[in-house]
Amino acid sequence: MPRSGRGRIGVLLVNLGSPDKADAPSVRRYLREFLSDPRVIETPKVIWWPILNLFVLARRPAKTAHAYQTVWNTERDEAPLVTITRSQAEKLGAALANDGVVVDWAMRYAAPSIGDRLTALKEAGCDRILVAPLYPQYSASTTATANDVAFDALQKMRYQPAIRTLPAYYDEPSYIDVLATSLRAGLAELDFEPERVLITYHGLPLSYIAAGDPYGDQCVATTRLLLERLDWPEGRVMITYQSRFGRTEWLGPYTDETIVDLARSGTRRIVVMMPGFSSDCLETLEEMAIRNAEVFRENGGVDYAAIPCLNDSPEGMRVIETVVRRELSGWL
């Protein structure tokens, strides 16, 4: 329980966000907010604004809405990322209940908003709050923009709670251990032996890396530590980057091109794993598990499987609880 004379401790889990409906108007609203973020698109506004409004938002929403429809949680009428993030917060809350910690969740884009949930935690009596963006590898376009919004919300408060933010946990031993366990378990369930395993991360423009973003180095570090834990022979695993957008050069090699090249060169069985995502979402469920599987088979591949993200599994929750408890040290 909280110590006498002190307020409560709050934890706010944060993920990217999703449209509230799987239709073009909802996706357009979501993409407008997402792609208007200068942390995400660093192109000067005078150049980017007409491209976004005249081209991207005119063409992309319908296609993206169709992709969401293929993975939508129809029972709850929400995106899988929303379902999973809510569950992660509920399970973490149960794990920390005896410590008097209040756990909530928010999205950087769309609802529930970071500002609203920070206010709710404060109104629940929390005078110390850990803002926890669930991105294992740090990027200004993910972790930093979530923190920006949290700090913006604080500027509107006369009585601010004390704030901590969760750092990247790309090399956290429990995270690496659970990734290795998850991959081994996923492979054991398959009825084929993959010739190659692709460890794929969301891409980032090379210009962001050149400006000082550590994301690429942290992805490489995660992969290196995972391979050390697996103790696999060299050449079985490849690191690639997915979901690039626009015409600028991004981190490579690109996942989609690698999948095509492997299939055309005679590789018939591959598995993909996405350790940069704490929760399954559109990119993992539609792009990687469905669309790229079709591309692989269209180019001569046969067997293809995507390992689920850690999500709210017992193993995934162990990672989240470990890094959260570490950052609450001194408060608990």
C-alpha positions in Angstrom: 0.0 0.0 0.0 1.1 3.6 -0.5 3.3 5.0 2.3 1.5 7.3 4.8 1.3 10.9 3.7 2.0 10.1 0.1 -0.3 9.9 -2.9 -0.7 6.9 -5.1 1.7 5.7 -7.8 0.4 5.5 -11.4 1.7 3.7 -14.5 0.5 4.7 -18.0 1.2 2.2 -20.7 1.4 3.9 -24.1 1.3 2.5 -27.6 0.9 4.0 -31.1 -2.9 4.0 -31.7 -5.5 2.9 -34.2 -8.5 4.3 -35.9 -11.8 3.9 -34.1 -13.5 2.2 -37.0 -12.2 0.1 -39.9 -13.6 2.5 -42.5 -12.0 5.1 -44.8 -13.3 8.3 -42.9 -12.0 6.9 -39.6 -8.7 5.9 -41.1 -8.3 9.3 -42.7 -8.8 11.1 -39.3 -6.2 8.8 -37.8 -3.7 9.1 -40.6 -4.1 12.9 -40.6 -3.1 13.1 -36.9 -0.3 10.5 -37.2 1.2 11.9 -40.4 1.0 15.5 -39.2 3.3 14.7 -36.3 6.7 16.4 -37.0 8.4 13.7 -35.1 7.0 11.2 -37.6 7.4 13.2 -40.8 10.4 15.5 -40.5 9.9 17.1 -44.0 9.2 20.8 -43.6 5.5 21.5 -43.3 5.4 23.8 -46.3 6.4 20.9 -48.4 4.7 18.0 -46.6 1.3 19.6 -46.0 0.1 19.6 -49.7 1.5 16.1 -50.2 -0.3 14.8 -47.2 -3.7 16.5 -47.9 -3.7 16.3 -51.7 -2.3 12.9 -52.3 -1.7 10.7 -49.2 -5.1 11.4 -47.5 -6.9 11.2 -50.8 -5.6 7.7 -51.7 -4.3 5.9 -48.7 -7.3 5.7 -46.3 -9.4 3.3 -48.4 -6.5 0.9 -48.9 -5.6 1.0 -45.2 -9.2 0.6 -44.1 -9.4 -2.6 -46.2 -6.2 -3.8 -44.5 -7.7 -3.1 -41.0 -10.9 -5.0 -42.0 -8.8 -8.2 -42.5 -7.6 -8.1 -38.9 -10.3 -6.2 -37.0 -11.6 -7.5 -33.7 -15.2 -7.7 -34.8 -16.4 -8.9 -31.4 -15.3 -5.7 -29.6 -15.4 -3.6 -32.8 -11.8 -2.3 -32.3 -8.3 -2.8 -33.6 -6.2 -5.6 -32.2 -3.7 -3.1 -30.8 -6.4 -1.6 -28.7 -7.6 -5.0 -27.4 -4.1 -6.1 -26.5 -2.9 -2.9 -24.9 -6.0 -2.7 -22.7 -5.4 -6.3 -21.6 -1.7 -5.5 -20.9 -2.8 -2.7 -18.6 -5.4 -4.8 -16.9 -2.9 -7.6 -16.3 -0.2 -5.3 -15.1 -2.6 -3.6 -12.8 -3.5 -6.9 -11.2 0.2 -7.8 -10.8 0.9 -4.4 -9.1 -2.3 -4.1 -7.1 -0.8 -5.2 -3.8 1.8 -2.4 -4.2 -1.0 0.2 -4.5 -0.1 1.0 -8.1 -2.8 2.3 -10.5 -2.3 1.2 -14.1 -4.0 2.8 -17.1 -3.3 2.9 -20.8 -3.4 5.4 -23.7 -2.5 5.8 -27.3 -0.3 8.5 -28.9 -2.8 8.9 -31.7 -6.5 8.7 -31.4 -8.2 7.5 -28.2 -7.7 7.2 -25.3 -5.4 10.1 -25.3 -2.3 10.4 -23.2 -3.4 13.8 -21.7 -6.8 12.4 -20.7 -5.4 9.4 -19.0 -2.7 11.4 -17.2 -5.5 13.6 -15.9 -7.5 10.6 -14.8 -4.5 9.1 -12.9 -4.0 12.4 -11.2 -7.6 12.6 -10.2 -7.3 9.1 -8.9 -4.8 10.4 -6.4 -1.5 9.6 -8.2 1.2 12.1 -7.4 3.9 10.0 -9.1 3.4 8.6 -12.6 5.5 6.4 -14.8 4.8 7.1 -18.5 5.7 3.8 -20.3 5.9 3.8 -24.1 5.9 0.2 -25.0 8.7 0.4 -27.6 11.7 -1.9 -26.9 13.9 0.2 -29.2 14.0 4.0 -28.9 13.1 6.3 -31.8 12.2 10.0 -31.8 9.2 9.0 -33.9 7.8 6.6 -31.3 9.1 7.0 -27.8 9.9 10.7 -27.9 6.6 11.8 -29.4 4.7 9.9 -26.7 6.8 11.6 -24.1 6.3 15.0 -25.8 2.5 14.7 -25.5 2.8 13.7 -21.8 5.0 16.7 -21.1 2.5 19.0 -23.0 -0.3 17.7 -20.8 1.8 18.6 -17.7 2.2 22.2 -18.9 -1.6 22.6 -18.4 -1.5 21.4 -14.8 -1.0 23.8 -11.9 -0.2 20.9 -9.6 1.9 18.4 -11.5 2.5 14.9 -10.5 6.2 13.7 -10.5 6.9 12.0 -13.8 9.2 9.3 -14.9 9.5 7.8 -18.4 10.3 4.3 -19.4 13.6 4.0 -21.3 14.1 1.6 -24.2 14.6 -2.0 -23.1 16.2 -3.4 -26.2 18.9 -5.1 -24.2 16.9 -6.0 -21.1 17.9 -9.6 -20.2 14.3 -10.7 -19.5 13.2 -9.3 -22.9 15.9 -11.2 -24.7 15.1 -14.4 -22.7 11.4 -14.2 -23.6 12.1 -13.5 -27.3 14.3 -16.6 -27.5 11.6 -18.7 -25.7 8.9 -17.3 -27.9 10.8 -18.0 -31.1 11.7 -21.6 -30.0 8.1 -22.3 -29.0 6.8 -20.9 -32.3 9.2 -23.0 -34.4 8.3 -26.1 -32.4 4.6 -25.7 -33.4 5.3 -25.6 -37.1 5.1 -28.6 -39.4 8.2 -27.4 -41.4 11.8 -26.4 -40.6 12.5 -22.9 -41.9 15.6 -22.4 -44.1 15.8 -18.7 -43.0 14.4 -16.7 -40.1 13.9 -13.0 -40.7 14.1 -10.8 -37.6 12.2 -7.8 -38.9 11.7 -4.3 -37.4 9.7 -1.3 -38.4 11.9 0.8 -40.7 13.1 4.4 -40.3 14.5 6.9 -42.8 18.2 7.0 -42.9 18.1 10.7 -42.5 16.7 10.2 -39.0 19.6 7.9 -38.2 22.0 10.4 -39.5 20.5 13.1 -37.3 21.3 11.0 -34.2 18.4 8.5 -33.7 19.8 5.4 -32.0 17.0 3.1 -33.3 19.1 1.3 -35.9 21.9 0.5 -33.5 19.4 -0.8 -30.9 17.6 -3.1 -33.4 21.0 -4.6 -34.3 21.9 -5.0 -30.6 18.6 -6.8 -29.9 19.2 -9.1 -32.8 22.8 -9.8 -31.7 21.7 -10.6 -28.1 18.9 -12.8 -29.3 21.2 -14.8 -31.6 23.7 -15.2 -28.7 20.9 -16.6 -26.6 19.7 -19.0 -29.3 23.3 -20.1 -30.1 22.3 -20.8 -33.8 24.6 -21.3 -36.7 25.6 -18.2 -38.7 23.5 -17.5 -41.7 20.2 -18.9 -40.5 18.9 -15.5 -39.4 18.6 -12.2 -41.4 17.7 -8.8 -40.0 15.4 -6.7 -42.2 13.2 -3.6 -41.9 9.5 -3.3 -42.9 6.8 -0.8 -43.5 8.7 1.9 -45.3 6.8 4.9 -46.5 7.6 7.4 -49.3 10.6 7.6 -51.7 13.4 8.4 -49.3 16.0 5.8 -48.4 15.2 3.8 -45.2 17.1 1.4 -43.1 17.7 -1.8 -45.0 17.6 -4.4 -46.2 13.9 -4.1 -46.8 11.7 -7.0 -45.6 9.4 -7.1 -48.7 12.3 -7.1 -51.2 14.2 -9.7 -49.1 11.2 -12.0 -49.1 10.9 -11.8 -52.9 14.6 -12.3 -53.4 14.7 -15.4 -51.1 11.7 -17.0 -52.9 13.1 -16.3 -56.3 16.5 -17.7 -55.4 15.1 -21.0 -54.2 14.3 -20.6 -50.6 11.1 -22.4 -49.9 10.5 -22.1 -46.1 10.9 -19.0 -44.0 9.7 -17.6 -40.7 9.4 -14.0 -39.7 9.6 -12.5 -36.2 9.0 -8.9 -35.2 10.6 -8.1 -31.8 10.3 -4.4 -32.2 6.5 -4.6 -31.5 5.3 -5.2 -28.0 1.8 -6.0 -29.4 0.4 -7.3 -32.6 -1.0 -4.6 -34.8 -1.8 -3.9 -38.4 1.8 -4.1 -39.5 2.4 -7.5 -37.9 -1.0 -9.1 -38.5 -1.8 -7.8 -42.0 1.5 -6.7 -43.6 3.7 -9.4 -42.2 1.4 -12.4 -41.5 -0.9 -12.1 -44.5 0.4 -9.9 -47.3 4.0 -10.9 -47.2 3.1 -14.5 -47.0 1.2 -14.1 -50.3 4.1 -12.3 -51.8 6.5 -15.1 -50.8 4.3 -17.8 -52.3 3.6 -15.9 -55.5 7.3 -15.8 -56.1 8.0 -19.5 -55.5 8.0 -19.9 -51.8 6.0 -22.6 -50.1 6.0 -22.5 -46.3 5.7 -19.2 -44.4 4.9 -18.4 -40.8 4.9 -15.3 -38.6 5.7 -15.6 -34.9 3.2 -13.6 -32.8 4.4 -10.7 -30.8 4.7 -11.1 -27.0 1.4 -9.3 -26.5 -0.3 -10.0 -23.1 1.0 -13.5 -22.8 2.4 -14.5 -19.4 5.9 -14.2 -20.9 5.2 -10.8 -22.5 3.7 -9.5 -19.2 6.8 -10.7 -17.3 8.9 -8.4 -19.5 6.6 -5.4 -19.0 6.3 -6.0 -15.2 10.1 -6.4 -15.0 10.9 -3.1 -16.7 8.1 -1.2 -15.0 9.1 -2.4 -11.5 12.7 -1.4 -12.3 11.7 2.1 -13.1 9.4 2.4 -10.1 12.4 1.7 -7.8 12.4 4.2 -4.9 8.7 4.9 -5.3 7.5 1.5 -4.2 
